[in-house]
Amino acid sequence: MKELVRPARLAPGARVAVVAPSGPVPEERLQAGLDVLRGWDLDPVAAPHVLDRHGVFDYLAGTDADRAADLENAWCDPAVDAVLCARGGYGAQRMADLLDWEAMRAAGPKVLVGFSDVTALHEAFAARLGLVTLHGPMAAGVDFLKNARAQEHLRATLFAPETVRTLASGGAALVPGRARGVTLGGCLTLLASELGVPGARSSAAGGLLCLEDVGEDAYRLDRCLTQLLRSGWLDGVRGVLLGSWEGCAAPERVRAMLADRLGGLGVPVAEEFGFGHCAGALTVPFGVAAELDAEAGTLTLDEPALR
């Protein structure tokens, strides 16, 4: 797995677009998020359809075409330096194939931030555009708005990425060891549902795979991991970092399942790495070469996430 192209870091005054590629966004949370970004001396602009609601499917932030247009237009706008997703939910997969990937490639690299349902976009941006993206808190996310650690780690990654080249977990090693590879991953259920999709990567070989999820029972997580194992997608993975499993059955049950499914890979597996659906979530760049030390609970990037 090759390293991807790193976008430029942000500077004070940078314009950032906030889009809603997935679920509907509460207006009060959007405004609070925009205020946080203004406090960072950024110039945030909300995409035209960011507060839309789909007329039939209330789990979508507007139509697929409008959500895709907001993302594409923001990405292709030369005045926009970064695109931040407002929230997750569901819907990114529905609009991904409506994007003009050639036009977005021609627009050049810039920063994409999001997690959860945005996993589908992380995969697409890696496979189709060859870009580093940031698995991090979203502008209208509750955990982002109410947690100083999440805000500060994202801010440091955007403005001074050399200061956060080492990410430290609060957990231990599920499987000890050290490994080198290129970071990738996201929400487990999304990664499983991306298998076989045109434009998605066909394997995690050579990667340091970051996994997390929310609100899934142990057997559902088991099913997704088993699907990734049986498909061969996990063949050649170098190491695994486990984030949060908020609302995913009892922690000991989830841990036993993860050990059972991942232990046979023969690679280091680090627990409780503090990214994903949890308070104070760390921002993890995808597409960057790094070293995982499972026993020390550290991920050390070879280079800063952004140039």
Secondary structure, 3 states (H helix, E strand, C coil): CCCCECCCCCCCCCEEEEECCCCCCCHHHHHHHHHHHHHCCCEEEECCCCCCCCCCCCCCCCCHHHHHHHHHHHHHCCCCCEEEECCCCCCHHHHHCCCCHHHHHHCCCCEEEECHHHHHHHHHHHHHHCECEEECCCCCCHHHHCCHHHHHHHHHHHHCHHHHCEEECCCCEEECCEEEEEEEEEEHHHHHHCCCCCCCCCCCCCEEEEEEEECCCHHHHHHHHHHHHHHCCCCCCCEEEEEEEECCCCHHHHHHHHHHHHHHHCCCEECCCCCCCCCCCCCEEECCEEEEECCCCEEEECCCCCC
